[in-house]
Amino acid sequence: MLENMPLRPILMVAAVTITQIAGVTLLVKTGGFRDPMWTAACLGTYVVSLFLLAETLRQGMALSLLMPILAALVPLASIAIAVVFFREQASWMKIGLLSTACVLIGAAAAA
């Protein structure tokens, strides 16, 4: 499915994914939106992400393809960042179940 796709939409999807992950990561720093600097950074990241998402869709990427990609990648990457950088705990069962769910989302999107 992706082998015939031009490079630009793939890069845009990557940018949307990265900005979504950055926004989720910055949420931790906002202190419940009580820290103005981190809140502005977080909201700015989400604004950029939504702009890129809208532009990706405008350029012809199918919503039915884009959303499953984001639904699979953003949670897994967020958990990895939480475990590695914020020292949060994640059991192997949790990681395995979420990974399986992401594979099923990908399979459903490809069907």
C-alpha positions as CSV (number, residue, x, y, z in Angstrom):
1,M,0.0,0.0,0.0
2,L,2.8,2.5,0.9
3,E,5.2,1.3,-1.8
4,N,3.4,3.3,-4.5
5,M,3.0,6.4,-2.4
6,P,5.2,9.5,-3.1
7,L,7.7,10.6,-0.5
8,R,6.0,13.9,0.5
9,P,2.9,12.3,2.1
10,I,5.1,9.8,3.9
11,L,7.2,12.7,5.3
12,M,4.0,14.6,6.3
13,V,2.6,11.6,8.1
14,A,6.0,11.2,9.9
15,A,5.8,14.9,10.9
16,V,2.2,14.6,12.2
17,T,3.3,11.5,14.2
18,I,6.3,13.3,15.7
19,T,4.4,16.4,16.6
20,Q,1.6,14.3,18.2
21,I,4.2,12.5,20.3
22,A,5.9,15.7,21.2
23,G,2.5,17.2,22.3
24,V,1.7,14.2,24.5
25,T,5.2,14.3,26.0
26,L,4.9,18.1,26.7
27,L,1.7,17.5,28.5
28,V,3.7,16.1,31.4
29,K,5.6,19.3,31.7
30,T,2.6,21.7,31.7
31,G,1.6,20.9,35.3
32,G,-2.0,20.6,34.4
33,F,-1.7,23.7,32.2
34,R,-0.5,25.8,35.1
35,D,3.0,26.4,33.8
36,P,2.6,29.1,31.0
37,M,5.8,28.3,29.2
38,W,5.3,24.6,28.9
39,T,1.6,25.1,28.2
40,A,2.4,27.4,25.3
41,A,4.9,24.9,23.9
42,C,2.4,22.0,24.2
43,L,-0.5,23.9,22.6
44,G,1.8,25.2,19.9
45,T,3.0,21.7,19.1
46,Y,-0.6,20.6,18.8
47,V,-1.5,23.5,16.6
48,V,1.4,22.5,14.2
49,S,0.3,18.9,14.4
50,L,-3.3,19.7,13.5
51,F,-2.2,21.9,10.7
52,L,0.0,19.2,9.3
53,L,-2.8,16.7,9.7
54,A,-5.2,18.9,7.8
55,E,-2.7,19.6,5.1
56,T,-1.9,15.9,4.7
57,L,-5.6,15.1,4.3
58,R,-6.0,18.1,1.9
59,Q,-3.2,16.6,-0.3
60,G,-5.1,13.4,-0.7
61,M,-4.1,11.0,2.1
62,A,-7.0,8.9,3.0
63,L,-8.4,9.5,6.5
64,S,-9.0,5.8,6.8
65,L,-5.3,5.2,6.3
66,L,-3.9,8.1,8.3
67,M,-5.9,7.7,11.6
68,P,-5.0,4.0,12.1
69,I,-1.3,4.9,11.6
70,L,-1.5,7.5,14.2
71,A,-3.7,5.3,16.5
72,A,-0.9,2.7,16.4
73,L,2.3,4.8,16.5
74,V,1.4,7.6,18.9
75,P,0.5,5.4,22.0
76,L,3.4,3.0,21.5
77,A,5.9,5.8,21.2
78,S,4.4,7.7,24.1
79,I,4.7,4.7,26.3
80,A,8.3,4.2,25.2
81,I,9.1,7.9,26.1
82,A,7.3,7.6,29.4
83,V,9.3,4.5,30.4
84,V,12.7,5.7,29.1
85,F,12.6,9.4,30.0
86,F,10.1,9.7,32.8
87,R,10.9,6.4,34.5
88,E,7.3,5.2,34.5
89,Q,6.5,1.5,34.9
90,A,5.0,-0.6,32.1
91,S,4.6,-4.3,32.5
92,W,5.5,-6.6,29.6
93,M,1.8,-7.6,29.5
94,K,0.8,-4.0,29.0
95,I,3.4,-3.5,26.3
96,G,2.4,-6.8,24.6
97,L,-1.3,-6.1,24.6
98,L,-0.8,-2.6,23.3
99,S,1.5,-3.8,20.6
100,T,-1.0,-6.5,19.6
101,A,-3.7,-3.9,19.5
102,C,-1.5,-1.7,17.2
103,V,-0.8,-4.7,14.9
104,L,-4.6,-5.3,14.7
105,I,-5.3,-1.7,13.9
106,G,-2.7,-1.8,11.1
107,A,-4.2,-5.0,9.8
108,A,-7.7,-3.5,9.8
109,A,-6.4,-0.4,8.0
110,A,-4.7,-2.5,5.3
111,A,-7.8,-4.7,4.7
